[in-house]
Amino acid sequence: MRALDRNPRLLCAFHGLQMTLFPVAIITLFWQRRLGMSMHEILLLQGLFGLSVALFEFPSGYLADRLGYRRSLLIGSALNVLGWGLYCMADSFWWAAAAEALLGVGISLISGTDAALMFESLKETGDEASFRRWDGRFRFFGQTSEGAAALFAGLLYVFEPRLPFVLQLGVWTAAGVIAWRMVEPARHLPEPGGHLRRIVRMLRTVLGGNPRLAAIVLLTVLLGMASFVPVWLIPLYASGAGVPDPWIGPMWAIANFIVAIASLTSDRVVGRFGLLPTLLACVALVATGYFGLALSFGTFGFAFYFCLNLQRGLCGPALLHEEQKLLPSSDRAGFLSLRSLLFRALFLVIGPLIGFQVDLHGQHPVLLVVGGAMTVATLGAWLWLRRTQRADTAG
């Protein structure tokens, strides 16, 4: 049992390394200036990344439930090493696309698997109630690491544009070593055979068979999308407003530190105000962030982006804990990967479209329209979640 007790801490360290992403703060600039890509091509590239994740997201989670969480994390780490290695040599859109494909498969093997391993480890040690607190720490270490890496990203990029990518090779090698030290929990394993029937049953459950789970999944996907779309726009938004390139890294760092602090306090905020009021505040932050970005034209208009970071940190642990409580142990990683698949599929549809519209009309009018759509969609999902909670209470 002592070895299993280490898993939550090791997972926090693993996620911290996973999110130590030196290239991310400057990668939009790298794509545009070094590879000559348009905004449409940039979001198309992210769509292709989403496609590679989407193709493997659910199969990888389903496989992780059967092969083991630790083994999936190890394979995912190795594929990330290969993907960032390709980026070190990339000189065109297609080199970047090949690298993104490898990274997509690697991330799909990790996505959902880490959270499932965390929950099962705590469950086996009799500490399941602390999951939301541990998930807050998990996200805190991840976002703090990403923010710390971003602090140096601009300087690294100015010194040598490919240096951030080279550093990622060492980061993912260290992550693989940490995954090797983890212990597989003794959990309820899926019954052999009947894979198609089980997959269909899982799809039905997520898409409405369990209304509360479906509402949680929908709100998780939409709030996540609301904070994800501007990630690829904000470096160029800030640069176009006159922010110097070396400031992009610190700006990105502040954004991630806000997510980290909000994630760490999410458990206490939900405990004090309740789940639904906290999530409604997140919907309000989505509206404030998008409309603020769309209607601001000054140098520091990018600060409204921080509203989206705040909602991301607050809603993540809260929604994930509610989701985990409704999932069966035998298919936990599969269900979490299925939700990630829905997220990636949605971005694959809207991401390139948004990029194309930005190329045609500029960022501000597009952010105004997208912000209105995101606000309406997230509010609708929140109302559905409230209705399912009332139904459960009445039942």
N, C-alpha and C positions, 0 to 999 in steps of 0.2 A: 504493500500500500504506500510505503514511503516513496518509492520510485514514481508511482502514479501521481502523488501530490505535487511533483515537479512540473507536470504537464502545463498547468495554467501559466506558470512563470516562463517556461520555455516557449510557449505559444506567444506570449507577449513579446519576448525577445525576437522570435522568428518574424512576427508581424512588424516589429520595429525595423528589422533589416529589410523585409519585403518593401516597406514604404520609404526606405532611404533611397529615394529616386533622384539622383543628381541631375539626370537629363530633363525631367518633366517640366520644370519651371521655364526652361529655355527651348524645349523641343519644337514648339510652334515656330519660333524664330529660326531654328536650324532647318526645319522643313522648308520654310519660305525662302530663306536667304542662301542656304547651302545647296538645297536640292531643287530650288526653283518652283516650288509647289504653290498653287493658288489656294484660296480658302476653301473652295469647293473640293479640291483634291485632298486637302488636309482632313476635312470631315469625312470624305469618302474613304480615306485611309483608316480613320477611326471606325468607320462602318465596316471595313474589311476585318479590322481587329475584332470588332463585335461579332462578325460572322464566324470567325475562327473560334471565338469563345462560345458562340451560340451552338455551333456544330458539335462541340465537345463538352459544353457546360453540363447538360443533364447526363449524357453517357458517363462522364468522368465522375460525377457525384454518385451515380448509381453504381459505378464500378468501385468507388472508394468504400461504399458500404459492404462490398464483398471481398475486396482485396486487402483492405485495411487502410486506416487514415494515415498512419506514419509512412507507409510505402508511397501513397499518393503525393504526400508533401515532398518526399525525396525526388520522385520523378519530375514533379513540377519545378523544383529548384534547378535540376539539371537542364530542363528545357529553357528556363530563363537565362541561364549562362549562355546557351547557344544563341538565343535570340539577341541578347545584347552584344554578343560577339559579332553577329552579322551587322549590327548598327555601326560597329567600329569601322566597317569597310564600306558602308552604304554610300552610293554616289548618284542614286536615282530613285524615283518613286517606287519602282519594282523591287529594288533592294530593301527599301523601307517596308514594303508590303510583305516580303518574305520574313523579315525580322518580326513584324507585328503578328504574323500568323503563328510563329513559334512561341512568341510571348503570350498570345491568346490561348494556345493549348496549355502552356505552363500555368497560366493564371486560372484556367478552368479547373485544373486538377487541384488547385489550392482553395479556390472559392467554394465556400460551404463546408469543405472538409475541415478547415481549421476551427470553425465555429462548432461543428458537430463533435470534434474531438474535445473541445473545451467543455461542452455541455455534458458529454458522456463521462469525462474524467471527474467532473464535480458531482455528477449523479452517483457514480460508483463509490466516491469517498464520502457520501452523505452530506454534501454541501451544495446541492442543486440551487437552493434559495439565493446563493451569492452570485449566480450567473450574470445578472444585469450589472452588478458591481465589477466583476471581472471583465465583462465585455467593455465596460467603460474604460477600464485600465488598458485593455487590449487596443482599443481605438486611440487612447491617449498616447501610448507609446508609438503607434503607427503614425499618427498625425504630427507628433512632436519630431519624430525622425525625418518625416518628409519636409517639415518646416526647416529643420536644421540643415538638411541637404540643400534646400532651396537658398539658404543664406549665402552659400558659396557658389551656387550654380552660375550666377551672372559673371562672377570673377573667373571661374573656371572656363566658361564659354569664351570670354574675351581673351584669355591666355591661349587657349587651344580648343576650338569648337568640339572636338571629339573626346576631350579628356573626361567629361562627365560620363560618357558611355563606357570608357575603359574602366572607370572606378566601379561601375555596376557589376563587372565580372567578379571582383573580389567580394562585393557585398553578397551576391547570390551563392558564392562558394561557402561563405560563413553561414548563410542561412541553411544550406544543406547539412552542414556539420551539426547545427542545433536540431534539425529535424531528425537526424540519426540518433540523438540522445533521448527522444521522446519514447513513451511507452504506450502500447496499444491497450485500451481498456477492454475488459471482458464484458461485452454487451450482448443484447439480444440480436443474433444474426438473422438475416433474411432466410426464408426457406428456399431450398434449391428449386430451380425450374420455374415455369409459369411467368417468365419475364414480361412478355407482352401484356398479359392480363394484369400484372402488378403495375406496369407503367400506365396503362389506361386508367386503372383505379386511382393512381396518384394524380393524373391529369384532371380527372373528374373532381377530385377532392379540392385541388387548388382553384379550379375554374368555377366553383360554386357548390360542390357537394357538401362542403363545410363553409357556410356563409361567413362566419367570423374569420376563419383562416383566409378565405378569398378576399375579404375586405382588408385585412392586414397586409396581405401580399400586394394588393393593388395600391394601397397608400404608400407602402414601402417603395415600390417601383416608381411611382409618380414623384414622391418627394426626393428620391435619389436622382431621378432624371432632371428635376428642377435645378439641382446643384451641379449636375454633371455637364450639362450642355455648355454653360459659360466657362468651364475649365479651359476649353480649347479656343475660346474667343478672347478671354480677358488679357492675355499677354499682348495681343495686337491692339486691343481696345486701349490699354494703358499706354502702349508705345505711340499709338496714333494721337493720344491726348497730350503727348509731350513728356511722358515719363522716360528718363534715360534707361538704357539697357541694364546697367549695373543695379538699378533699383528693382528690376523685375523679380530677382531672387528674394530680396527681403519682403517684397509685397506678397509673394507666394508663401513665404515663411509665416508671415502674420496670419494669412488665411488658414494655414494648417494649424497654427497654435490655437486659433479660435475654435476650430473643430475639436482639437485635443482637449481643451479646457471644458468645452460644452459636453463632450462625451464623458469626461470624468465626473461632471456634476449632474448628468442626466438622471441618475438613480435618485438623487436627493430632490431634484426638481419635480420628478414624477411623484415621489413620495409625498411632497408637500402640496402640490397643486392638482394631482391626478393625471391619468393618462390622456384623457380626451382634451382637457384644457391645454396641456402641453403641446399636443399635436395641432390644435387649432392655432396656437401661437406660431407654430412652424409654418402653417399655411399663410398666416399674416406676414411672416418674414419673407416668404417666397414672393408675395406681391410687392413688398417694400423693396426687396433687392432688385427685381426685374424693372419695375417702374422707375426706381432711382437711377439705375444704369442707363435706361432708355432716355430719360429726360435730363440727364446731366451731361454737360459738354466741357466742364473744366478739367484741369489736370488731375484732381483727386476724386473724380467721379467714380473711379474704380472702387472706392471705399464701400459703395453699396453692395458690392460682391460679398463683403464680409457678412451681410445679413443671411446670405445663402449658406455660408460656412457655419454660421451659428445654428441654423435649423438642422443642418446635416448632423452636427454633433449631438444635438438634443434628441432628435427622433431616432437615430440609429440604434442605440442600446435598448431604448424603450420598446420599439417595434420588434426587434429581434427576440427579446425575452418573451414577449407575448406569442410570437410565432413558434419559438422553440417548445413552449408548453403544450402546444397543440399537435406537435409532430411525433410520429412513432419512432422508437429507437432504431428499429430495423432498417428504416429508409430515411434517416435524418439528413444525411449529406445529399441524398438524391432530391429530397424536397427543397433544400436550400439551393441546390444547383438549378432546380427547375425555376425557382423564382428569379435567380440570376439570368437564366436563359430568357425569361420574359423581358427583363430589363434590357439585355443586349439586343433582342429582336426589335424592341421598340426604338432603340437608338439607331439601329441599322436602317429603319424606315425614315425617321425624322432627321437624323444627323446630317446626311448629305444634302437633304432638302434645305435645311437651315443654312448650311454653308453656301449653297447655290444662291439663296436669297440674299445673304450677306454680300456676296460678290456683286450682285446686281444693284442692291439698294443701300448697302452700308449697314453697320451694326445697330445703330440707334432705332430705326423703324422696325427692324426685325426683332430686336429685344422687346419692344413694346408689344408687338403681336404675340410673340412666344410667351411673354409674361402674363398677358391676359388669358391665354389658353391654359398655362400651367396653374394659374390661380383658380380658374373654374374647375379644372380637372381634380386638383388636390382637395378643394373644398367638397366636391361631390363625393370623393372617396371617403373623406372624413365623416360626412353625413351618413354614408352607408355603414361605416364602422360604428357610429353612435347608435344606429338602428339595431345592429346585431347585438350590441351590448345591452340595450334595453330589452331585446327579445330574450337574451340569456337570463337577465334579472327577473323578467316576468315569468320565465319557465321555472 
